[in-house]
């Protein structure tokens, strides 16, 4: 589940910075997201492959066992925005359900 939280966080950063002329790529760094480089690389590669983000170069390297990633000009796509919207609605529904369960005895 941690991976989904990281994906959500990356997409949220890209959405929240859409008004900026230039994104500080350090906001998306493995260090800032508290991830190992291999895990960060795999998550970024997955997000590119699924069409959630653009402006990221991904290639396989013979020297390491994970994809290599370079942030050229990362941006969220329409599909990425849809992912954020769907997941925020699910979080709200889960919180509402939890609140109902906490307030009604016997559920």
C-alpha distances in whole Angstrom, upper triangle without the diagonal:
4,5,5,7,9,10,11,13,15,16,17,19,20,21,23,25,26,30,30,33,31,27,27,24,24,21,19,20,18,19,19,15,15,14,16,18,17,14,15,17,15,13,16,18,15,15,19,19,18,20,18,20,23,26,24,25,24,26,26,28,30,29,25,23,20,21,23,22,25,24,28,27,24,23,21,22,23,20,18,20,19,15,15,18,16,13,15,17,14,13,17,18,15,17,20,20,19,22,24,23,24,27,28,29,29,26
4,5,5,6,9,10,11,12,14,15,17,19,20,21,23,25,28,28,30,28,24,24,21,20,18,16,17,14,16,15,12,11,11,13,15,15,11,12,15,13,11,14,16,15,15,18,19,18,20,18,19,22,24,22,24,22,24,24,26,28,27,24,21,19,20,21,20,23,22,25,25,22,22,20,22,23,21,18,20,20,16,16,18,17,14,16,19,16,15,18,20,17,18,22,22,20,23,26,25,25,29,30,31,31,28
4,5,5,6,9,10,11,12,14,15,17,18,20,21,23,26,26,28,26,23,22,20,19,17,14,15,13,15,15,11,12,10,12,14,13,9,10,12,10,8,11,13,11,11,15,15,14,16,14,16,19,21,18,20,19,21,21,23,25,25,21,19,16,16,18,17,20,19,23,22,19,19,17,19,20,18,15,17,18,14,14,17,16,13,16,18,17,16,19,21,19,20,24,24,23,26,28,27,28,31,33,34,34,30
4,5,5,6,9,10,11,12,14,15,16,18,20,21,25,25,28,26,22,22,20,20,18,15,17,15,18,17,13,14,13,16,17,16,12,12,15,13,9,12,14,11,11,15,15,13,15,13,15,18,21,19,21,20,23,23,25,28,28,24,22,19,19,21,19,21,20,23,22,19,18,16,17,18,15,13,15,14,11,11,14,13,10,12,15,13,12,16,17,16,17,21,21,20,23,25,25,26,29,30,32,32,28
4,5,5,6,9,10,10,12,14,15,16,18,20,23,24,26,24,21,21,19,18,15,14,15,14,16,14,11,12,12,15,17,17,13,13,15,14,11,13,16,14,13,17,18,16,17,14,16,19,21,20,22,21,24,25,27,30,29,26,24,21,21,22,20,21,20,23,22,18,18,16,18,19,17,14,15,15,12,11,14,13,10,11,15,13,12,15,17,15,16,19,20,19,22,24,24,24,27,29,31,31,28
4,5,5,6,9,10,11,12,14,15,17,19,22,22,24,22,18,18,16,15,12,10,12,11,13,11,8,10,9,12,13,14,10,9,12,12,8,10,13,12,11,14,16,15,16,13,14,17,18,17,19,18,21,22,24,27,26,23,21,18,17,18,16,18,17,20,19,16,16,14,17,18,17,13,15,16,13,12,15,16,13,14,17,16,15,18,20,19,20,23,24,23,25,28,28,28,31,33,35,35,32
4,5,5,6,8,10,11,12,14,16,17,20,21,23,21,17,18,16,16,13,11,13,12,15,14,10,13,12,14,15,15,12,10,12,11,7,8,11,9,8,11,13,11,12,9,10,14,16,15,17,17,20,21,23,26,26,23,21,18,17,18,15,17,16,18,17,14,13,11,13,15,13,10,12,13,10,9,13,13,11,13,16,15,15,18,20,19,20,23,24,24,26,28,29,29,32,34,36,36,32
4,6,5,6,9,10,10,12,14,16,19,20,22,21,17,18,17,17,14,12,15,15,17,15,12,14,14,17,18,18,15,13,16,15,11,12,15,13,10,14,16,14,14,10,12,15,18,17,20,20,23,25,27,30,30,27,25,22,20,21,19,20,18,20,19,15,14,11,13,14,13,9,10,11,8,7,10,11,8,9,13,12,12,14,17,16,17,20,21,21,23,26,26,27,29,31,33,34,30
4,5,5,6,9,10,10,12,14,17,18,20,19,15,15,14,14,10,9,12,12,14,11,9,12,12,16,17,18,15,12,15,15,12,12,15,15,12,15,18,16,16,12,13,16,17,17,20,20,23,25,27,30,29,26,25,22,21,21,18,19,16,19,17,14,13,12,15,16,15,11,12,14,11,9,13,14,11,12,15,15,14,16,19,18,19,22,23,23,24,27,28,28,30,33,35,35,32
4,5,5,6,9,10,11,13,16,16,18,16,12,13,11,12,9,7,10,11,13,11,8,12,12,15,15,16,13,11,13,13,10,9,13,12,10,12,15,14,14,10,10,12,13,13,16,17,20,22,24,27,27,24,23,19,18,18,15,15,13,15,14,10,10,9,12,14,14,10,11,14,12,10,14,15,13,14,18,18,17,19,22,22,22,25,26,26,28,31,31,31,34,36,38,39,36
4,5,5,6,9,10,11,14,15,17,16,13,14,13,14,11,10,13,14,17,14,12,16,16,18,18,19,16,14,15,15,12,11,14,13,9,12,14,13,12,8,8,11,13,13,17,17,21,23,26,29,29,26,25,22,20,20,17,17,14,16,14,10,9,6,9,11,10,7,8,10,9,7,11,12,11,12,15,16,15,18,20,20,21,24,25,26,27,30,30,31,33,35,38,38,35
4,5,5,6,8,10,13,14,17,16,13,14,14,15,11,11,14,16,17,14,12,16,17,20,20,21,19,16,18,18,15,14,17,16,13,15,18,16,15,11,11,14,16,16,20,21,25,27,29,32,32,29,28,25,23,23,20,19,17,18,16,12,11,9,12,13,13,9,9,11,10,7,10,13,11,10,14,15,14,16,19,19,19,22,24,24,25,28,29,29,31,34,36,37,34
4,5,5,6,9,11,11,14,13,10,10,10,11,8,8,12,14,15,12,11,15,16,19,19,20,18,15,17,18,15,13,17,17,14,16,19,18,16,13,12,14,14,15,19,20,24,26,28,31,31,28,28,24,22,21,18,17,14,16,13,10,10,9,13,15,15,11,11,15,13,11,14,16,15,14,18,19,18,19,23,23,22,25,27,27,28,31,32,32,34,37,39,40,37
4,6,5,6,10,10,12,11,8,10,10,12,9,9,13,15,17,14,13,17,18,20,19,21,19,16,17,18,15,13,16,16,12,13,17,16,14,10,9,11,11,12,16,18,22,25,27,30,30,28,27,24,21,20,17,16,12,13,11,8,6,6,9,12,13,9,9,13,13,11,14,16,15,15,19,20,19,21,24,24,25,27,29,29,30,33,34,35,37,39,41,42,39
4,5,5,9,10,13,13,11,13,14,15,12,12,16,18,20,17,16,20,21,23,23,24,22,19,20,21,17,16,18,18,14,15,19,17,15,11,11,13,14,16,19,21,25,28,30,34,33,31,31,27,24,24,20,19,16,17,13,11,8,6,9,10,12,9,7,11,11,9,11,14,14,13,16,18,18,19,22,23,23,25,27,28,28,31,33,33,35,37,40,41,37
4,6,7,9,12,12,10,12,13,15,11,13,16,19,20,16,16,20,21,24,24,26,23,20,22,23,20,18,21,21,17,19,22,20,18,15,14,16,16,18,22,24,27,30,32,36,35,33,32,29,27,26,22,21,17,18,15,13,11,10,13,14,16,12,11,14,14,11,13,17,16,14,17,20,18,19,23,23,23,25,28,28,28,31,33,33,34,37,40,41,38
4,5,5,9,8,7,9,11,13,10,11,15,18,19,16,16,20,21,24,23,25,23,20,21,23,20,18,21,21,18,18,22,21,18,15,13,14,14,16,20,22,26,29,31,34,34,32,32,28,26,24,21,19,15,15,12,11,9,10,13,15,17,14,13,16,17,14,16,20,19,18,21,23,22,23,26,27,27,29,31,31,32,35,36,36,38,41,43,45,41
4,6,8,9,8,12,13,16,13,14,18,21,22,19,19,23,24,26,25,27,25,22,22,24,21,18,21,21,18,18,21,20,17,14,13,13,13,16,20,22,26,29,31,35,35,33,33,29,26,25,21,19,16,15,12,10,8,8,11,12,15,13,11,15,16,14,16,19,19,18,21,23,23,24,27,28,28,30,32,33,33,36,38,38,39,42,45,46,42
4,7,9,9,13,15,17,15,17,20,23,24,21,21,25,26,29,28,30,28,25,26,27,24,22,25,25,21,21,25,24,21,18,16,17,16,19,23,25,29,32,34,38,38,36,36,32,30,28,24,22,18,18,14,13,11,12,14,16,18,16,15,18,20,17,18,22,22,21,23,26,25,26,29,30,30,31,34,35,35,37,39,39,41,43,46,48,45
4,5,6,9,12,14,13,15,18,21,22,19,20,24,25,27,26,28,27,24,24,26,24,21,24,25,21,21,25,24,22,19,17,16,15,18,21,24,28,31,33,36,36,34,35,31,28,26,23,20,16,15,12,12,11,13,16,18,20,18,17,21,21,19,21,24,24,23,26,28,27,28,31,32,32,34,36,37,37,40,41,41,43,45,48,50,47
4,7,10,13,15,15,16,19,23,23,21,22,26,27,29,27,29,28,25,25,27,25,22,24,26,22,22,25,25,22,20,17,16,15,17,20,24,27,30,32,36,35,34,35,31,28,26,22,19,16,14,11,12,12,14,17,19,22,20,19,23,24,22,24,27,27,26,29,31,30,31,34,36,35,37,40,40,40,43,45,45,46,49,52,53,50
4,7,9,12,12,13,15,19,20,18,19,23,23,25,23,26,25,22,22,24,22,19,22,23,20,20,23,24,21,19,16,15,12,15,18,21,24,27,29,32,32,30,31,28,25,23,19,16,12,11,8,10,10,13,16,19,21,19,19,23,23,21,24,27,26,26,29,31,30,31,34,35,35,37,40,40,40,43,45,44,46,49,51,53,49
4,6,9,8,9,12,16,16,14,16,19,20,22,20,23,22,18,19,21,19,16,19,21,18,17,21,22,19,17,14,13,11,13,16,19,22,25,27,30,29,28,29,25,23,20,17,14,10,10,8,8,9,12,15,18,20,17,17,21,21,19,22,24,24,23,27,28,27,29,32,32,32,35,37,37,37,40,42,41,43,46,49,50,46
4,5,6,8,10,13,14,12,14,17,18,20,18,21,21,17,18,21,19,16,19,21,19,19,22,23,21,19,16,15,13,14,17,19,22,25,26,29,28,26,27,24,22,20,16,14,10,11,10,10,12,14,18,21,22,19,20,23,23,21,24,26,25,25,28,29,28,30,33,33,33,35,38,37,38,41,42,42,44,46,49,50,47
4,5,5,7,10,11,10,12,15,15,16,15,17,17,13,14,17,16,13,16,18,16,16,20,20,19,17,14,13,11,11,13,16,19,21,22,25,24,23,24,20,18,16,12,10,7,9,8,8,11,13,17,20,21,18,19,22,21,20,23,25,24,24,28,29,27,30,33,32,32,35,37,36,38,41,42,41,44,46,48,49,46
4,5,5,9,8,7,9,12,13,15,13,17,16,13,14,17,16,14,17,19,18,18,22,23,22,19,16,17,15,14,16,18,20,22,23,26,24,23,24,21,19,17,14,12,10,12,12,11,14,16,20,23,23,20,21,24,23,21,25,27,25,25,28,29,27,30,33,32,32,35,37,36,37,40,41,40,43,45,47,48,45
4,6,9,9,6,8,11,13,15,14,17,16,13,15,17,15,13,17,18,16,17,21,21,20,17,15,16,15,14,17,18,22,24,25,28,26,24,25,21,20,18,15,14,11,14,13,11,13,14,18,21,21,17,18,21,20,18,21,23,21,21,25,26,24,26,29,28,28,31,33,32,33,37,37,37,39,42,44,45,42
4,7,8,6,7,10,10,13,12,14,13,9,11,14,11,10,13,15,13,14,17,18,17,14,12,13,13,11,14,15,18,20,21,25,23,21,21,18,16,15,12,11,9,12,11,9,11,12,16,19,19,15,17,20,18,17,20,22,20,20,24,24,23,25,28,28,28,31,32,32,33,36,37,37,39,42,44,44,41
4,5,5,6,8,8,10,9,12,12,8,10,13,12,10,14,16,15,16,19,20,20,17,15,16,15,13,14,15,18,19,20,23,21,19,19,16,15,13,11,10,9,13,13,12,14,16,19,22,22,19,20,23,21,20,24,25,23,23,27,27,26,28,31,30,30,33,35,34,35,39,39,38,41,44,45,46,43
4,6,5,6,5,6,6,9,8,6,8,11,10,10,13,15,15,16,19,20,20,18,16,18,17,14,16,15,17,18,19,21,19,17,17,14,14,13,11,12,12,15,16,15,17,18,21,24,23,20,22,24,22,21,24,25,23,24,27,27,25,28,31,29,29,33,34,33,35,38,38,37,40,43,44,44,41
4,5,5,6,8,8,12,11,9,12,15,14,14,17,19,18,20,23,23,24,21,20,21,20,17,19,19,21,22,21,24,22,19,20,17,17,16,14,15,14,18,19,17,19,20,24,27,26,22,24,27,24,23,26,27,25,25,29,28,26,29,32,30,30,34,35,33,35,38,38,37,40,43,44,45,42
4,5,8,10,11,14,13,11,14,16,14,14,18,19,18,19,22,23,23,20,18,20,19,17,19,20,22,24,24,27,25,22,22,20,19,18,16,16,14,17,17,16,18,18,22,25,24,20,22,24,22,20,24,25,22,22,26,26,24,26,29,28,28,31,33,31,33,36,36,35,38,41,42,43,40
4,6,9,10,13,11,8,12,14,11,12,15,16,15,17,20,20,21,18,17,19,19,17,19,19,21,22,23,26,24,21,21,18,18,17,15,16,15,18,18,15,17,17,20,23,22,18,20,22,19,18,21,22,19,20,23,23,21,24,26,25,25,28,30,28,30,33,33,33,36,38,40,40,37
4,7,9,12,10,9,13,14,13,14,17,18,18,20,22,22,23,21,20,22,22,19,21,20,22,23,23,26,23,20,20,18,18,18,17,18,17,21,21,19,21,21,24,26,25,21,23,25,22,21,24,25,22,22,26,25,23,26,28,26,26,30,31,29,31,34,34,33,36,39,40,40,38
4,6,8,6,6,9,11,10,11,14,15,15,18,20,20,21,19,19,20,20,18,19,18,19,19,20,22,20,17,16,14,15,15,14,16,16,20,20,18,20,20,23,26,24,21,23,25,21,21,24,25,22,23,26,25,23,27,29,27,27,31,31,30,32,35,34,34,37,40,41,41,38
4,6,5,6,8,10,11,12,14,15,17,18,20,21,23,21,20,22,21,18,18,17,18,17,17,19,17,14,13,11,13,13,13,15,16,20,21,19,22,22,25,28,26,23,25,27,24,24,27,27,25,26,29,28,27,30,32,30,31,34,34,33,35,38,37,37,41,43,44,44,41
4,6,5,6,9,10,10,12,14,15,16,18,20,21,20,18,19,18,15,15,13,14,14,14,16,14,11,11,9,10,9,10,12,13,17,19,17,20,21,23,27,25,22,25,27,24,24,28,28,25,27,30,29,28,32,34,32,33,36,37,35,38,41,40,40,43,45,46,46,43
4,6,5,6,9,10,10,12,14,15,16,18,20,19,18,19,19,16,15,13,13,12,12,14,13,9,8,6,8,9,10,13,15,19,20,19,21,22,24,27,24,22,25,27,23,24,28,28,25,27,30,29,28,32,33,32,33,36,36,35,38,41,40,40,43,45,46,46,43
4,5,5,6,9,10,11,12,14,15,16,18,17,17,19,19,16,16,14,15,14,15,17,16,13,11,8,10,11,11,14,15,19,20,18,20,20,22,24,22,20,23,24,20,21,24,24,22,24,27,25,24,28,30,28,29,32,32,31,34,37,36,36,40,41,42,42,39
4,6,5,6,8,10,11,12,14,15,17,15,14,16,16,13,13,12,14,14,15,18,17,14,13,10,10,10,9,11,12,16,17,14,17,17,19,22,20,17,20,22,19,19,23,23,21,22,26,25,24,27,29,28,29,32,32,32,34,37,36,37,40,42,43,43,40
4,6,5,6,8,10,11,12,14,15,15,13,14,14,11,11,9,10,11,12,15,14,11,11,7,6,6,6,9,11,14,16,14,16,17,19,22,20,18,21,23,20,20,24,24,22,25,28,27,26,30,31,30,31,35,35,34,37,40,39,40,43,45,46,46,42
4,5,5,6,9,10,10,12,14,14,14,15,16,12,12,10,11,11,13,15,15,12,10,7,6,9,9,12,13,17,18,16,17,17,19,21,19,17,20,21,18,20,23,23,21,23,26,25,25,28,30,28,30,33,33,33,36,38,37,38,41,43,44,44,40
4,5,5,6,9,10,10,12,11,11,13,15,12,13,11,13,14,16,19,19,16,14,10,10,11,10,13,13,16,17,14,15,14,16,18,16,14,17,18,15,16,19,19,17,20,23,22,21,25,26,25,27,30,30,30,32,35,34,35,38,40,41,41,38
4,5,5,6,9,10,11,10,8,10,11,8,9,8,11,13,15,19,19,16,15,11,9,10,7,10,9,13,13,10,12,12,14,17,15,13,16,17,15,16,19,20,18,20,23,23,23,26,28,27,28,31,32,32,34,37,37,37,40,42,44,44,40
4,5,5,6,9,10,10,10,10,11,8,8,6,9,10,13,16,17,15,13,10,7,8,7,10,11,13,14,12,14,14,15,17,15,14,18,19,16,18,21,21,20,23,25,25,25,28,30,29,31,34,34,34,37,39,39,40,43,44,46,45,42
4,5,5,6,9,9,10,11,13,11,12,10,12,13,16,19,20,17,15,12,10,12,11,14,14,16,17,14,15,14,14,16,13,12,16,16,14,16,19,18,17,20,23,22,22,26,27,26,28,31,31,31,34,36,36,37,40,41,43,42,39
4,5,5,6,5,6,9,11,10,11,11,14,15,18,22,22,20,18,15,12,14,11,13,13,15,14,11,11,10,10,13,10,9,12,13,11,13,16,16,15,18,20,20,21,24,25,25,26,29,30,30,32,34,35,36,38,40,42,42,38
4,5,5,6,5,6,9,7,9,8,11,14,17,20,22,19,18,15,12,12,10,12,11,13,12,10,10,10,10,13,11,10,14,15,13,15,18,19,18,21,23,23,24,27,28,28,30,32,33,34,36,38,38,39,42,43,45,45,42
4,5,8,9,9,12,10,11,9,12,13,17,20,22,19,18,15,12,14,12,14,14,16,16,14,14,13,12,14,12,12,15,16,14,17,20,19,19,22,24,23,25,28,29,28,31,33,33,34,37,38,38,40,43,44,46,45,41
4,6,8,10,13,13,14,13,15,17,20,24,25,23,21,17,15,17,15,17,16,18,17,14,14,12,10,12,9,9,13,12,11,14,16,16,16,19,20,20,22,24,25,25,28,30,30,31,33,35,35,37,39,40,42,42,38
4,6,7,11,11,13,13,16,18,22,25,26,24,23,19,16,17,15,16,15,16,15,12,11,9,7,9,6,7,11,11,10,13,15,16,16,19,21,21,22,25,26,26,28,30,31,32,34,36,37,38,40,42,44,44,40
4,7,11,11,14,14,17,20,23,26,27,25,23,20,17,18,15,16,14,15,14,10,9,6,5,7,5,4,8,9,8,10,13,13,13,16,18,18,19,22,23,24,25,28,29,29,31,33,34,35,38,39,41,41,38
4,7,8,11,12,15,18,21,25,26,23,23,19,16,16,13,13,11,12,10,7,6,5,5,9,8,6,10,12,11,12,15,16,16,18,21,21,22,24,26,26,28,30,31,32,34,36,37,38,40,42,44,44,41
4,6,8,11,14,17,20,24,25,23,23,19,16,15,12,11,9,9,8,6,5,7,7,10,11,10,12,15,15,16,18,20,20,22,24,25,26,28,30,30,32,34,35,36,38,40,41,42,44,46,48,48,44
4,7,10,13,17,19,23,23,22,23,19,16,14,11,9,6,5,4,4,6,9,10,14,14,13,15,18,18,18,21,23,23,24,27,28,28,30,33,33,34,36,38,38,40,42,43,44,46,48,51,51,47
4,6,10,13,16,19,20,19,19,15,12,10,7,6,5,6,7,6,8,11,12,16,16,14,17,19,18,19,22,23,23,25,27,28,28,31,33,33,34,37,38,38,40,42,43,44,46,48,50,50,47
4,7,10,13,16,17,16,17,14,10,8,6,5,6,7,9,9,12,14,15,19,18,17,20,22,21,22,25,26,26,28,31,31,31,34,36,35,37,40,41,41,43,45,45,46,49,51,53,53,49
4,7,10,13,14,13,13,10,6,6,5,7,9,10,13,12,15,16,17,20,19,18,21,23,21,23,26,26,26,28,31,30,31,34,35,35,36,39,40,40,42,45,45,46,48,50,52,51,48
4,6,10,12,11,11,9,6,5,7,9,12,13,16,16,18,20,20,23,22,21,25,26,24,26,29,30,29,31,34,33,34,37,38,38,39,42,43,43,45,47,47,48,51,53,54,54,50
4,7,9,8,8,7,5,6,9,12,15,17,20,19,22,23,23,26,24,24,27,28,26,28,31,31,30,33,36,35,35,38,39,39,40,43,43,43,46,48,48,49,52,53,55,54,51
4,5,6,7,7,7,6,10,13,16,18,21,21,24,25,26,29,28,27,30,32,29,31,34,34,33,36,38,37,37,41,42,41,43,46,46,46,48,51,50,51,54,56,57,56,53
4,6,7,9,10,10,14,16,20,22,25,25,28,29,30,33,31,30,34,35,33,34,38,37,36,39,41,40,40,44,45,44,45,49,48,48,51,53,52,53,56,58,59,58,55
4,7,9,10,10,14,16,20,22,25,25,28,29,31,34,32,31,34,36,33,34,38,38,36,39,42,40,40,44,45,43,45,48,48,48,50,53,52,53,56,57,58,58,55
4,6,8,8,12,15,18,21,24,23,26,27,29,32,30,28,32,33,30,31,35,35,33,35,38,37,37,40,42,40,41,45,45,44,47,49,48,49,52,54,55,54,51
4,7,9,13,16,19,22,25,23,26,27,28,31,28,27,30,31,28,30,33,33,31,34,36,35,35,38,39,37,39,43,42,41,44,47,46,46,50,51,52,51,48
4,7,9,13,16,19,21,20,22,23,24,27,25,23,27,28,25,26,30,29,28,30,33,32,31,35,36,35,36,40,39,39,42,44,43,44,47,49,50,49,46
4,6,10,13,16,18,17,19,20,21,24,22,21,24,26,23,25,28,28,27,29,32,31,31,34,36,34,36,39,39,39,42,44,44,44,48,49,50,50,46
4,7,10,13,16,15,18,20,21,24,23,21,25,26,24,25,29,29,28,30,33,32,32,35,37,36,37,41,41,41,43,46,45,46,49,51,52,52,49
4,7,9,12,11,15,16,18,22,20,19,22,24,22,23,26,27,26,27,31,30,30,33,35,34,35,39,39,39,41,44,44,44,47,49,51,51,47
4,6,9,9,13,16,18,21,21,19,22,24,23,23,27,28,27,28,31,32,31,34,36,36,37,40,41,40,43,45,45,46,49,51,52,53,49
4,6,6,10,13,15,19,19,17,19,22,21,21,24,26,25,26,29,30,29,32,34,34,35,38,39,39,40,43,44,44,47,49,51,51,48
4,6,10,13,15,19,19,18,20,23,22,22,25,27,27,28,31,32,31,34,36,36,37,40,41,41,43,45,46,47,49,51,53,54,50
4,6,10,12,16,17,15,17,20,20,20,23,25,25,25,28,29,29,31,34,34,35,37,39,39,41,43,44,45,47,49,51,52,49
4,7,10,13,14,12,14,17,16,16,19,21,21,22,25,26,26,28,30,30,31,34,35,36,37,40,41,41,43,45,48,48,45
4,6,10,11,9,10,14,14,14,16,19,19,19,22,24,24,25,28,29,29,32,33,34,35,38,39,39,41,44,46,47,43
4,7,8,6,7,10,10,10,13,15,15,16,19,20,20,22,24,25,26,28,30,31,32,34,36,36,38,40,43,43,40
4,5,5,6,9,10,11,12,14,15,17,19,20,21,23,25,26,27,29,30,32,33,35,36,37,39,41,44,44,40
4,5,5,6,9,10,11,12,14,15,17,18,20,21,23,24,26,27,29,30,32,33,35,36,38,39,42,42,39
4,5,5,6,9,10,11,12,14,15,17,18,20,21,22,24,26,27,28,30,32,33,34,36,38,40,40,36
4,5,5,6,9,10,11,12,14,15,17,18,20,21,23,24,26,27,29,30,31,33,35,36,39,39,35
4,5,5,6,9,10,11,12,14,15,17,18,20,21,23,24,26,27,29,30,32,33,35,38,38,34
4,5,5,6,9,10,11,12,14,15,17,18,20,21,23,24,26,27,29,30,32,33,36,36,32
4,5,5,6,9,10,11,12,14,15,16,18,20,21,22,24,26,27,28,30,32,34,34,31
4,6,5,6,9,10,10,12,14,15,16,18,20,21,22,24,26,27,29,30,33,33,30
4,6,5,6,9,10,11,12,14,15,17,18,20,21,23,24,26,27,29,32,32,29
4,6,5,6,9,10,11,12,14,15,16,18,20,21,22,24,26,27,30,30,26
4,5,5,6,9,10,10,12,14,15,16,18,20,21,22,24,26,28,28,25
4,5,5,6,9,10,11,12,14,15,16,18,20,21,23,24,27,28,24
4,5,5,6,9,10,11,12,14,15,17,18,20,21,23,25,26,23
4,5,5,6,9,10,10,12,14,15,16,18,20,21,24,24,20
4,5,5,6,9,10,10,12,14,15,16,18,20,23,23,20
4,5,5,6,9,10,10,12,14,15,17,18,21,22,19
4,5,5,6,9,10,11,12,14,15,16,19,20,16
4,5,5,6,9,10,10,12,14,15,18,18,15
4,5,5,6,9,10,10,12,14,17,18,15
4,5,5,6,9,10,11,12,15,17,14
4,5,5,6,9,10,11,13,14,10
4,5,5,6,9,10,12,13,10
4,5,5,6,9,11,13,11
4,5,5,6,9,11,9
4,6,6,7,8,6
4,6,7,9,8
4,6,10,9
4,6,6
4,6
4
